[in-house]
Amino acid sequence: MMRIFLLTNLAIIVFVAGTKAQSLNYTLSDDSLVNYHASQKKIYYATRTELKPRIDGELDDLCWEEIGTWQGDFIQQQPNQAKEPSQQTKLKILYDDTYLYMGIICYDDEPEKIRSILGRRDENMGDMAGIALDSYFDKQSAFEFNVTAAGQKVDLMHLGEYGWDFNWDAVWDGKASVGDSAWYVEMRVPFSQLRYANKEEHIWGMHVWRWIDRLKEEDQWKLIPVDAPAMVYIFGELHGIKDIPYKRNFELLPYAKSKYVSGAEKNPTAGFGLDGKIGVTSDFTLDYTINPDFGQVEADPSVLNLTSYEVFYDEKRPFFLEGNSILEYEAGSDLLFYSRRIGAAPGYYPDYGMDETLTMPDQTSILNALKLTGKNRSGLSLGVINSMTARENAIITSDNQERKEAVEPFTNFFIGRVKQDFNNGSTVLGGMVTSTIRNIKDAHLEYLPESSLVSGLDFQHNWLNRKYFVDFKGFYSKVSGSEEAISLLQLDSRHYFQRSDAGHLSFNENLTSMQGWGGELKGGKRSGKFRLVGSLDWRSPGVELNDVGYLRQADYVTQKLSSVYWVSKPKGILNSYYFELDQRQNWSYGGENLGGDLMGHVRLQFKNLWKLDLVADRSFYEVDTRKLWGGPSLRIDGEISGEVFLQTNSSKDLFFAGGVELMKNDDKVSSGNYYTFYVQWQIGSRFTLSSMNKLNVVTDNNQYVTRTILNDATNYIVGKIDRKTISSTLRAEFFVTPELSFQYYGNPYASVGKYSDYRIVADSKSTNIDQRFLPLFVRNFDSGESWLYTATDNPVLNLSSRNPDFNFQEFRSNFVARWEYKTGSTIYFVWTNTRSRYEQFYEPSVFQSLKGLNKVTAENAFMLKVSFWFSI
C-alpha cells in the first residue's frame, strides 16, 4: 500500500504540473526580449576553402580575409540577459575535405584587462571563446571546442540537459593571440573527431559563445536563456557543409615507459602498450587498449573510513573516461557501471608467517579492453565495453625461498548500453546489460561470485518544450557462486540479511545465487522561476551491482520532493538569487520507517561577483540499519545543522572561499563542526597556487566499537568518539606554453580519535536513550590492562588488546612534467611520493599528528612515459 500511495502521489505531481501549463508556446521568462532572441532561428553558412590557414591564432591568412562571411550580432546571456554585450564578437567558419576551420574575433576596448591565463587542459581559466557542434543533429548531444585567451584548449561533450563530459579529449588544433583592440581564436578540427551522418549535405546544431572573465559576462551567437531546461535543442544551425568524403579513421597511440620504485626488488622496470581508435563508420568508433598504463594519473585523496559504507572514488583513467557518456546509467547514488571495478586492487590477502614477507600487486592488470561507442542518424546510441583482467599472484618470501599464491582470478567484464531517441530527443528509451565472469580455479578464491548479470531499462519523456519531464529507471540483478560467496554477500554491509530486527530479511547459508531489483521514478517541472521535482528511489534487499557497478546500500525506499525559486535577473545589489526547499522520507523495503529530514538552501550572487550560500537542515530522527555493522537497526536522535559558505570574485588574481557548518544532535552530546577554506593565487599568466583546507571536529555518541558474546547472546558495543581530522589539497602549476607544463599535487591528511562512555545496546529503537543503552565501566588493573565491565560486574572487553583509539597520518603527492611535443603525442615524467602510518593511541592535537609524517619512511616512484599519436 505504501508503494502504491507514493507512486500515485508522484504521478499526481507530474500530471498537475503539466496540465497547469497554459500554452504550447515555450515561454522562457516574463521578459519578451528574452523570448524573442530564444525563439529566433539563427543560421550560419559555412564556406568551402581551398586555402588552408596556418593555425597560429593570428587570423592573418588570406582565407580569413577573402573567403566566407564574418558574422557578429552576439547577445548577452549573463549577467544582463538579452541585453547588448559590452564588447563585440565575430565568427567565421570555413571547411575543406578534412577539416573544419573556425575563427573568432573577440573585440575589447580595454585590451590590457583581457585575462590571459595558462591552465591545465579542460580548465576554464580567464577569457575564453568557443563553439559547440551538434553534428548528430539530435538536439541532445554536442562536441564543444574552446580556446582560452592564453591559448589553452578546453574540449568537452554536451550530454542531455545540462551534463558535460570534460574527460573527452579530441585531437585538434587551437591557438590564440592578443592584439591591440581584440584577442583572436583560430581552430582546426578534423572531421574525424566528430560523429555525423554519412550524407551529401549536412545541417548541424551550432552554439558559439564568449566569456569575459573580469565582468563574468557570457555573450552568445544564439541566446540560450539561463533558465532553459536544456541547451542543445536551442542551438542555432550550421549549414553549407557539403560533400565531405568519408574516411575510415584509424588512430594509434603506442607508448613505452620505465619505472623505478624505492625498495622494490626489481628496479627499474619497463613496459609498453598500445591505445587506438578505429572509425567503424562515420557514426561509431572502436577504442581499444592493450596493456594500458595510468601512472600519470593523480592519486586518490586520503580517507580514514569508520563507516560500513564503501568510499566512492572518481575515475581518472583516460580510457575509461573519454566518450563514456553513453555508458552512464545512474539511479540515485548508484551506478550500473563503475569503471574502477576494472583493474582494482585484489581483494584477497594470503596468510603468511612471522618470518615471511608478503608482496601484493597494487592493482589487477588489464590485459586488454575494447570500447565501441557512437550514435547514428536515426538517434540510436550504442556503447559497449569488454575488458579482460589477469590472474594475479602475491609473492611470499622467506630464507631466499619464494612461493606464489593467487589473489585474483582471470575475469571478463562486459558492459552494453543502448538508447533510442524519438521526437528530436524529447523521448528516450534505453537499456543496459552488464556481466562479470570469473575463472576461479583456487578454492581460497571461491569467496568471490563466479558470475553476475545486471539488466536495466530507462525511459524519459519531456513535454512543453522540455519544461516538464518524467524519468524512469528500473534494473534487475542476479549473482551466482559458491555457498560461501553468496553467504558473504548476504552478510555484506550493503545487505545485512542477518539483521535480527528485520522481519522481511533472513539469512540462508545454502544459497548459490542472489537476485533483486531497484529503480527510480522522477518527474516534475525543471525550468522557469519556480521548479518542482518529486522522486521515488528503491532497492530490494537482494539487489547487487558491485561486481562492475556501484551500490552503496540495498533494502530501502526513499521519497524526495524538491522545490526551487530561481531569479536570474539582476535586482538591487544582486545578480541572481536562488531558494530551495527539500523534503525527504526513508523506509526499509519491508516498510520500517527510517526517518526523514527537511533542508533549505539560499544562494545569493552579488553584483561584485561574490557568492553567499546559506543552508539549514533538520532531521527529526533516524533509524540507521547500518550503524551496528550487521546488528539491529539503531535509533539516532534528530539533529539540526546550518552552513554558511562565502566566496569572493573568482576572476581576481587572489581568490578566497570558505565556510563553516555546525551540527548539533538532540541527544546534546553528538555534534560536528566542519571548517573549509580555499585560496587560489594567480601569479602572472603562467603560475597558479591553490590550497583546499578542511578541519572537522566531530563527536559521535553512537560510534560502533565491536560486538561480543555475553550470556550466550551477541551484544553490540558503542561509544562516544571525539574525532579531529585535518586535510589539505595543495596544487602548484607552472606553464611554459599550453603544451609544456609542470604540476604538483600534495595531500597531507591526519585523523585522530578517542573513545569513551562505552555502552551495550539494549533496546536499539527506544525513544528513551537511557533504555536504548546500558552503561559499561572501565577498570584498570595493576598489570596495566584495562577492561570493560557491566553494572552486574561481568567482564565484556579487554581494552588493552583492542584499543579503538587511533592516530592516522598519510601523505600522497604527484609531480608531473608534461610535454605535448606533437598534437596528441606526449612525454610524461612522474614522481609519486607516499607515506602512511596508523597507530593505536590518541594524539590530542591533530596538527601535532600531522607533523608525525616527518618520521615516516616514504615510498618514492619515478616514471618516464612516452606516447606517439599517429593516424592512418
PESULUR-V367517 format. One record per residue. N is the residue number from 1. RES is the residue in one letter. PHI is phi as a letter, one per 40 degrees, with the letter a starting at -180 (none if undefined). D_LAST is the distance of its C-alpha to the last C-alpha in whole Angstrom. Layout:
[[N & RES & PHI & D_LAST] [N & RES & PHI & D_LAST]]
//
This chain:
[[1 & M & none & 62] [2 & M & d & 60] [3 & R & c & 57] [4 & I & c & 58] [5 & F & c & 60] [6 & L & c & 57] [7 & L & c & 55] [8 & T & c & 57] [9 & N & c & 58] [10 & L & c & 54] [11 & A & c & 54] [12 & I & c & 57] [13 & I & d & 55] [14 & V & c & 52] [15 & F & c & 54] [16 & V & c & 57] [17 & A & d & 54] [18 & G & c & 52] [19 & T & c & 56] [20 & K & c & 57] [21 & A & c & 54] [22 & Q & c & 56] [23 & S & a & 54] [24 & L & c & 50] [25 & N & c & 49] [26 & Y & c & 47] [27 & T & b & 49] [28 & L & c & 47] [29 & S & a & 50] [30 & D & c & 54] [31 & D & c & 53] [32 & S & c & 52] [33 & L & c & 50] [34 & V & c & 47] [35 & N & d & 48] [36 & Y & c & 47] [37 & H & c & 44] [38 & A & c & 43] [39 & S & c & 44] [40 & Q & c & 42] [41 & K & c & 39] [42 & K & b & 37] [43 & I & b & 34] [44 & Y & b & 32] [45 & Y & b & 30] [46 & A & c & 27] [47 & T & b & 27] [48 & R & c & 24] [49 & T & b & 24] [50 & E & c & 23] [51 & L & c & 23] [52 & K & c & 21] [53 & P & c & 23] [54 & R & c & 22] [55 & I & c & 22] [56 & D & b & 25] [57 & G & g & 27] [58 & E & c & 30] [59 & L & f & 29] [60 & D & b & 31] [61 & D & c & 28] [62 & L & c & 30] [63 & C & c & 28] [64 & W & c & 29] [65 & E & c & 33] [66 & E & b & 33] [67 & I & b & 30] [68 & G & g & 31] [69 & T & b & 33] [70 & W & c & 34] [71 & Q & b & 36] [72 & G & b & 38] [73 & D & f & 41] [74 & F & c & 39] [75 & I & b & 42] [76 & Q & c & 43] [77 & Q & c & 42] [78 & Q & a & 44] [79 & P & c & 46] [80 & N & b & 48] [81 & Q & c & 46] [82 & A & g & 46] [83 & K & c & 48] [84 & E & c & 47] [85 & P & c & 44] [86 & S & c & 46] [87 & Q & b & 43] [88 & Q & c & 41] [89 & T & a & 37] [90 & K & b & 35] [91 & L & b & 32] [92 & K & a & 29] [93 & I & b & 26] [94 & L & b & 24] [95 & Y & a & 21] [96 & D & b & 19] [97 & D & c & 16] [98 & T & b & 13] [99 & Y & b & 16] [100 & L & b & 19] [101 & Y & b & 21] [102 & M & b & 24] [103 & G & b & 27] [104 & I & b & 30] [105 & I & b & 34] [106 & C & b & 36] [107 & Y & c & 39] [108 & D & a & 42] [109 & D & c & 46] [110 & E & b & 46] [111 & P & c & 43] [112 & E & c & 44] [113 & K & c & 44] [114 & I & c & 40] [115 & R & c & 39] [116 & S & b & 36] [117 & I & b & 35] [118 & L & c & 32] [119 & G & a & 31] [120 & R & c & 29] [121 & R & d & 26] [122 & D & g & 27] [123 & E & b & 30] [124 & N & c & 32] [125 & M & b & 34] [126 & G & g & 36] [127 & D & c & 36] [128 & M & a & 32] [129 & A & a & 31] [130 & G & a & 28] [131 & I & b & 27] [132 & A & b & 26] [133 & L & b & 25] [134 & D & c & 26] [135 & S & c & 23] [136 & Y & c & 24] [137 & F & f & 28] [138 & D & c & 29] [139 & K & g & 31] [140 & Q & b & 31] [141 & S & b & 27] [142 & A & a & 25] [143 & F & b & 23] [144 & E & b & 24] [145 & F & b & 23] [146 & N & b & 26] [147 & V & b & 27] [148 & T & c & 30] [149 & A & c & 32] [150 & A & c & 31] [151 & G & g & 28] [152 & Q & c & 27] [153 & K & c & 24] [154 & V & b & 25] [155 & D & b & 23] [156 & L & a & 24] [157 & M & b & 25] [158 & H & c & 28] [159 & L & b & 30] [160 & G & g & 33] [161 & E & c & 36] [162 & Y & b & 35] [163 & G & b & 33] [164 & W & b & 30] [165 & D & b & 27] [166 & F & c & 26] [167 & N & c & 24] [168 & W & c & 21] [169 & D & b & 19] [170 & A & c & 16] [171 & V & b & 14] [172 & W & a & 16] [173 & D & b & 18] [174 & G & a & 22] [175 & K & b & 25] [176 & A & a & 29] [177 & S & a & 32] [178 & V & b & 35] [179 & G & b & 38] [180 & D & c & 41] [181 & S & b & 42] [182 & A & a & 38] [183 & W & b & 35] [184 & Y & b & 32] [185 & V & b & 28] [186 & E & b & 25] [187 & M & b & 22] [188 & R & b & 18] [189 & V & b & 17] [190 & P & c & 13] [191 & F & d & 14] [192 & S & c & 11] [193 & Q & c & 14] [194 & L & b & 17] [195 & R & b & 18] [196 & Y & a & 20] [197 & A & c & 21] [198 & N & c & 20] [199 & K & a & 23] [200 & E & c & 24] [201 & E & b & 25] [202 & H & b & 25] [203 & I & b & 28] [204 & W & b & 27] [205 & G & c & 29] [206 & M & a & 29] [207 & H & b & 31] [208 & V & b & 31] [209 & W & a & 33] [210 & R & a & 35] [211 & W & b & 37] [212 & I & b & 39] [213 & D & c & 40] [214 & R & c & 44] [215 & L & b & 45] [216 & K & f & 43] [217 & E & b & 42] [218 & E & b & 39] [219 & D & b & 39] [220 & Q & b & 37] [221 & W & c & 36] [222 & K & b & 37] [223 & L & c & 40] [224 & I & b & 39] [225 & P & d & 42] [226 & V & c & 43] [227 & D & b & 45] [228 & A & c & 42] [229 & P & c & 41] [230 & A & a & 38] [231 & M & b & 35] [232 & V & c & 32] [233 & Y & c & 35] [234 & I & c & 37] [235 & F & d & 33] [236 & G & c & 34] [237 & E & b & 31] [238 & L & b & 29] [239 & H & b & 29] [240 & G & g & 28] [241 & I & c & 24] [242 & K & b & 23] [243 & D & f & 21] [244 & I & c & 18] [245 & P & c & 15] [246 & Y & c & 14] [247 & K & b & 10] [248 & R & c & 9] [249 & N & c & 7] [250 & F & b & 5] [251 & E & b & 6] [252 & L & b & 8] [253 & L & b & 11] [254 & P & c & 14] [255 & Y & a & 17] [256 & A & b & 20] [257 & K & a & 24] [258 & S & b & 27] [259 & K & b & 30] [260 & Y & b & 34] [261 & V & b & 37] [262 & S & c & 40] [263 & G & g & 43] [264 & A & c & 40] [265 & E & c & 41] [266 & K & b & 38] [267 & N & a & 36] [268 & P & c & 34] [269 & T & b & 31] [270 & A & b & 27] [271 & G & a & 24] [272 & F & a & 21] [273 & G & a & 18] [274 & L & a & 15] [275 & D & b & 14] [276 & G & a & 11] [277 & K & b & 10] [278 & I & b & 10] [279 & G & c & 11] [280 & V & c & 14] [281 & T & a & 15] [282 & S & c & 15] [283 & D & c & 18] [284 & F & b & 17] [285 & T & b & 15] [286 & L & b & 15] [287 & D & c & 15] [288 & Y & a & 16] [289 & T & a & 17] [290 & I & b & 19] [291 & N & f & 22] [292 & P & c & 21] [293 & D & b & 23] [294 & F & b & 25] [295 & G & c & 27] [296 & Q & c & 27] [297 & V & c & 28] [298 & E & c & 31] [299 & A & c & 34] [300 & D & c & 36] [301 & P & c & 40] [302 & S & c & 43] [303 & V & a & 45] [304 & L & b & 48] [305 & N & c & 49] [306 & L & b & 52] [307 & T & c & 52] [308 & S & c & 51] [309 & Y & c & 48] [310 & E & c & 44] [311 & V & c & 42] [312 & F & c & 39] [313 & Y & b & 37] [314 & D & c & 34] [315 & E & c & 30] [316 & K & b & 28] [317 & R & c & 25] [318 & P & d & 22] [319 & F & d & 20] [320 & F & c & 24] [321 & L & b & 24] [322 & E & c & 21] [323 & G & g & 21] [324 & N & c & 24] [325 & S & c & 26] [326 & I & c & 26] [327 & L & c & 27] [328 & E & c & 30] [329 & Y & a & 34] [330 & E & b & 37] [331 & A & b & 40] [332 & G & g & 43] [333 & S & c & 42] [334 & D & b & 40] [335 & L & b & 36] [336 & L & c & 35] [337 & F & b & 32] [338 & Y & b & 33] [339 & S & c & 29] [340 & R & c & 31] [341 & R & c & 33] [342 & I & c & 30] [343 & G & g & 30] [344 & A & c & 34] [345 & A & c & 36] [346 & P & d & 38] [347 & G & c & 41] [348 & Y & b & 44] [349 & Y & b & 46] [350 & P & c & 48] [351 & D & c & 51] [352 & Y & a & 52] [353 & G & c & 55] [354 & M & c & 57] [355 & D & c & 56] [356 & E & b & 52] [357 & T & b & 49] [358 & L & b & 46] [359 & T & b & 43] [360 & M & b & 41] [361 & P & c & 37] [362 & D & c & 36] [363 & Q & a & 33] [364 & T & c & 32] [365 & S & c & 29] [366 & I & c & 26] [367 & L & c & 25] [368 & N & a & 22] [369 & A & a & 21] [370 & L & b & 19] [371 & K & a & 19] [372 & L & b & 19] [373 & T & b & 20] [374 & G & i & 20] [375 & K & a & 23] [376 & N & c & 23] [377 & R & c & 25] [378 & S & c & 29] [379 & G & g & 29] [380 & L & c & 28] [381 & S & b & 26] [382 & L & b & 25] [383 & G & a & 24] [384 & V & b & 24] [385 & I & b & 24] [386 & N & b & 24] [387 & S & b & 25] [388 & M & b & 27] [389 & T & b & 29] [390 & A & c & 31] [391 & R & c & 34] [392 & E & b & 36] [393 & N & b & 39] [394 & A & c & 41] [395 & I & b & 43] [396 & I & b & 47] [397 & T & b & 48] [398 & S & a & 52] [399 & D & f & 54] [400 & N & g & 51] [401 & Q & b & 50] [402 & E & b & 47] [403 & R & b & 46] [404 & K & b & 43] [405 & E & b & 44] [406 & A & c & 41] [407 & V & b & 41] [408 & E & a & 38] [409 & P & c & 37] [410 & F & d & 34] [411 & T & b & 33] [412 & N & b & 30] [413 & F & b & 30] [414 & F & b & 29] [415 & I & b & 29] [416 & G & b & 28] [417 & R & b & 29] [418 & V & b & 29] [419 & K & a & 31] [420 & Q & b & 32] [421 & D & c & 33] [422 & F & b & 36] [423 & N & f & 38] [424 & N & f & 35] [425 & G & g & 34] [426 & S & c & 38] [427 & T & b & 38] [428 & V & b & 36] [429 & L & b & 36] [430 & G & a & 34] [431 & G & a & 34] [432 & M & a & 33] [433 & V & b & 33] [434 & T & b & 33] [435 & S & a & 34] [436 & T & b & 34] [437 & I & b & 35] [438 & R & b & 37] [439 & N & c & 37] [440 & I & c & 41] [441 & K & b & 42] [442 & D & b & 45] [443 & A & c & 48] [444 & H & c & 48] [445 & L & c & 44] [446 & E & c & 46] [447 & Y & c & 47] [448 & L & c & 43] [449 & P & c & 43] [450 & E & c & 41] [451 & S & a & 39] [452 & S & a & 39] [453 & L & b & 38] [454 & V & b & 38] [455 & S & b & 38] [456 & G & a & 38] [457 & L & b & 38] [458 & D & a & 38] [459 & F & a & 40] [460 & Q & b & 40] [461 & H & b & 42] [462 & N & b & 42] [463 & W & a & 45] [464 & L & f & 47] [465 & N & f & 43] [466 & R & g & 42] [467 & K & c & 45] [468 & Y & b & 47] [469 & F & a & 45] [470 & V & b & 45] [471 & D & b & 42] [472 & F & b & 43] [473 & K & b & 41] [474 & G & a & 43] [475 & F & a & 41] [476 & Y & b & 43] [477 & S & b & 42] [478 & K & a & 43] [479 & V & b & 43] [480 & S & b & 44] [481 & G & i & 46] [482 & S & c & 49] [483 & E & d & 52] [484 & E & c & 51] [485 & A & c & 48] [486 & I & c & 49] [487 & S & c & 52] [488 & L & c & 50] [489 & L & c & 48] [490 & Q & c & 52] [491 & L & c & 53] [492 & D & c & 50] [493 & S & c & 51] [494 & R & c & 48] [495 & H & b & 51] [496 & Y & f & 54] [497 & F & c & 56] [498 & Q & c & 59] [499 & R & d & 60] [500 & S & c & 64] [501 & D & c & 64] [502 & A & b & 62] [503 & G & c & 64] [504 & H & c & 60] [505 & L & b & 59] [506 & S & a & 60] [507 & F & c & 58] [508 & N & b & 58] [509 & E & c & 57] [510 & N & c & 56] [511 & L & c & 53] [512 & T & b & 50] [513 & S & a & 48] [514 & M & a & 48] [515 & Q & b & 47] [516 & G & a & 47] [517 & W & a & 46] [518 & G & a & 46] [519 & G & i & 45] [520 & E & a & 45] [521 & L & b & 46] [522 & K & a & 46] [523 & G & a & 47] [524 & G & i & 49] [525 & K & b & 49] [526 & R & b & 46] [527 & S & a & 46] [528 & G & g & 49] [529 & K & c & 51] [530 & F & b & 53] [531 & R & b & 50] [532 & L & a & 51] [533 & V & b & 49] [534 & G & b & 51] [535 & S & a & 49] [536 & L & b & 50] [537 & D & b & 48] [538 & W & a & 49] [539 & R & b & 48] [540 & S & c & 50] [541 & P & c & 52] [542 & G & c & 49] [543 & V & c & 46] [544 & E & a & 43] [545 & L & b & 40] [546 & N & c & 39] [547 & D & c & 37] [548 & V & a & 34] [549 & G & b & 36] [550 & Y & b & 38] [551 & L & b & 42] [552 & R & c & 44] [553 & Q & a & 47] [554 & A & b & 49] [555 & D & g & 52] [556 & Y & a & 52] [557 & V & b & 53] [558 & T & b & 52] [559 & Q & b & 53] [560 & K & b & 52] [561 & L & b & 53] [562 & S & b & 52] [563 & S & b & 53] [564 & V & b & 52] [565 & Y & b & 53] [566 & W & b & 51] [567 & V & b & 52] [568 & S & c & 49] [569 & K & c & 51] [570 & P & d & 53] [571 & K & a & 57] [572 & G & g & 59] [573 & I & c & 57] [574 & L & b & 55] [575 & N & c & 51] [576 & S & a & 51] [577 & Y & a & 52] [578 & Y & a & 52] [579 & F & b & 54] [580 & E & b & 53] [581 & L & b & 55] [582 & D & b & 54] [583 & Q & b & 56] [584 & R & a & 55] [585 & Q & b & 57] [586 & N & b & 56] [587 & W & b & 57] [588 & S & c & 57] [589 & Y & c & 55] [590 & G & c & 59] [591 & G & g & 60] [592 & E & c & 62] [593 & N & c & 62] [594 & L & b & 60] [595 & G & h & 60] [596 & G & a & 59] [597 & D & a & 58] [598 & L & b & 58] [599 & M & b & 56] [600 & G & b & 56] [601 & H & b & 54] [602 & V & b & 54] [603 & R & b & 52] [604 & L & b & 53] [605 & Q & b & 50] [606 & F & c & 53] [607 & K & c & 52] [608 & N & c & 52] [609 & L & g & 49] [610 & W & c & 50] [611 & K & b & 50] [612 & L & b & 52] [613 & D & b & 52] [614 & L & b & 55] [615 & V & b & 55] [616 & A & b & 58] [617 & D & b & 58] [618 & R & b & 61] [619 & S & b & 61] [620 & F & c & 64] [621 & Y & a & 63] [622 & E & a & 61] [623 & V & b & 61] [624 & D & c & 58] [625 & T & c & 57] [626 & R & b & 55] [627 & K & c & 57] [628 & L & c & 59] [629 & W & f & 56] [630 & G & h & 57] [631 & G & c & 61] [632 & P & c & 63] [633 & S & c & 61] [634 & L & b & 63] [635 & R & c & 64] [636 & I & b & 63] [637 & D & c & 65] [638 & G & c & 64] [639 & E & a & 62] [640 & I & b & 62] [641 & S & a & 59] [642 & G & a & 58] [643 & E & b & 56] [644 & V & b & 55] [645 & F & b & 52] [646 & L & b & 52] [647 & Q & b & 49] [648 & T & c & 49] [649 & N & c & 47] [650 & S & c & 44] [651 & S & c & 43] [652 & K & c & 45] [653 & D & c & 44] [654 & L & b & 47] [655 & F & b & 46] [656 & F & b & 48] [657 & A & a & 48] [658 & G & a & 51] [659 & G & a & 53] [660 & V & a & 55] [661 & E & b & 56] [662 & L & b & 59] [663 & M & b & 60] [664 & K & b & 63] [665 & N & c & 64] [666 & D & c & 68] [667 & D & c & 69] [668 & K & g & 69] [669 & V & b & 68] [670 & S & c & 64] [671 & S & a & 62] [672 & G & a & 59] [673 & N & b & 58] [674 & Y & b & 54] [675 & Y & b & 54] [676 & T & b & 50] [677 & F & a & 50] [678 & Y & b & 46] [679 & V & b & 46] [680 & Q & b & 43] [681 & W & b & 44] [682 & Q & c & 41] [683 & I & b & 42] [684 & G & g & 41] [685 & S & b & 37] [686 & R & b & 36] [687 & F & b & 38] [688 & T & b & 38] [689 & L & b & 41] [690 & S & a & 42] [691 & S & a & 44] [692 & M & b & 44] [693 & N & b & 48] [694 & K & b & 50] [695 & L & b & 53] [696 & N & b & 54] [697 & V & b & 58] [698 & V & b & 59] [699 & T & b & 62] [700 & D & b & 61] [701 & N & c & 64] [702 & N & b & 63] [703 & Q & c & 60] [704 & Y & c & 60] [705 & V & b & 61] [706 & T & a & 62] [707 & R & b & 63] [708 & T & a & 66] [709 & I & c & 69] [710 & L & a & 72] [711 & N & f & 75] [712 & D & g & 73] [713 & A & b & 71] [714 & T & c & 67] [715 & N & b & 68] [716 & Y & b & 65] [717 & I & b & 66] [718 & V & b & 64] [719 & G & a & 65] [720 & K & c & 65] [721 & I & b & 62] [722 & D & b & 62] [723 & R & b & 58] [724 & K & b & 57] [725 & T & b & 53] [726 & I & b & 51] [727 & S & a & 48] [728 & S & a & 46] [729 & T & b & 42] [730 & L & b & 41] [731 & R & b & 38] [732 & A & b & 38] [733 & E & b & 35] [734 & F & b & 34] [735 & F & b & 32] [736 & V & c & 31] [737 & T & a & 28] [738 & P & d & 26] [739 & E & c & 24] [740 & L & b & 26] [741 & S & a & 29] [742 & F & b & 32] [743 & Q & b & 33] [744 & Y & b & 36] [745 & Y & b & 37] [746 & G & b & 40] [747 & N & b & 42] [748 & P & c & 46] [749 & Y & a & 47] [750 & A & a & 51] [751 & S & a & 53] [752 & V & b & 57] [753 & G & a & 59] [754 & K & b & 63] [755 & Y & b & 64] [756 & S & a & 68] [757 & D & f & 70] [758 & Y & c & 69] [759 & R & a & 70] [760 & I & c & 70] [761 & V & c & 68] [762 & A & b & 71] [763 & D & c & 71] [764 & S & c & 67] [765 & K & b & 68] [766 & S & c & 71] [767 & T & c & 71] [768 & N & c & 74] [769 & I & c & 72] [770 & D & c & 75] [771 & Q & c & 75] [772 & R & c & 71] [773 & F & b & 71] [774 & L & b & 74] [775 & P & c & 74] [776 & L & b & 74] [777 & F & b & 76] [778 & V & c & 75] [779 & R & b & 77] [780 & N & b & 77] [781 & F & b & 78] [782 & D & c & 80] [783 & S & c & 77] [784 & G & g & 74] [785 & E & c & 73] [786 & S & b & 73] [787 & W & b & 73] [788 & L & c & 73] [789 & Y & b & 76] [790 & T & c & 77] [791 & A & c & 80] [792 & T & c & 82] [793 & D & g & 81] [794 & N & b & 78] [795 & P & c & 75] [796 & V & b & 72] [797 & L & a & 69] [798 & N & c & 69] [799 & L & c & 68] [800 & S & c & 68] [801 & S & c & 65] [802 & R & b & 63] [803 & N & c & 63] [804 & P & c & 61] [805 & D & c & 61] [806 & F & a & 58] [807 & N & a & 56] [808 & F & b & 52] [809 & Q & b & 50] [810 & E & a & 46] [811 & F & b & 44] [812 & R & b & 40] [813 & S & a & 38] [814 & N & b & 35] [815 & F & b & 34] [816 & V & b & 30] [817 & A & b & 29] [818 & R & b & 25] [819 & W & b & 23] [820 & E & c & 20] [821 & Y & c & 19] [822 & K & a & 16] [823 & T & d & 15] [824 & G & g & 14] [825 & S & b & 15] [826 & T & b & 19] [827 & I & b & 22] [828 & Y & b & 24] [829 & F & b & 28] [830 & V & b & 30] [831 & W & b & 34] [832 & T & b & 35] [833 & N & b & 39] [834 & T & b & 41] [835 & R & a & 45] [836 & S & a & 47] [837 & R & a & 51] [838 & Y & b & 53] [839 & E & b & 56] [840 & Q & c & 59] [841 & F & a & 61] [842 & Y & b & 62] [843 & E & b & 61] [844 & P & d & 63] [845 & S & b & 61] [846 & V & c & 57] [847 & F & c & 56] [848 & Q & c & 58] [849 & S & c & 56] [850 & L & c & 53] [851 & K & c & 54] [852 & G & c & 55] [853 & L & c & 51] [854 & N & c & 52] [855 & K & c & 53] [856 & V & c & 50] [857 & T & c & 48] [858 & A & c & 45] [859 & E & b & 42] [860 & N & b & 39] [861 & A & b & 35] [862 & F & b & 33] [863 & M & b & 29] [864 & L & b & 27] [865 & K & b & 23] [866 & V & b & 20] [867 & S & b & 16] [868 & F & b & 13] [869 & W & c & 10] [870 & F & a & 7] [871 & S & b & 4] [872 & I & b & 0]]
//
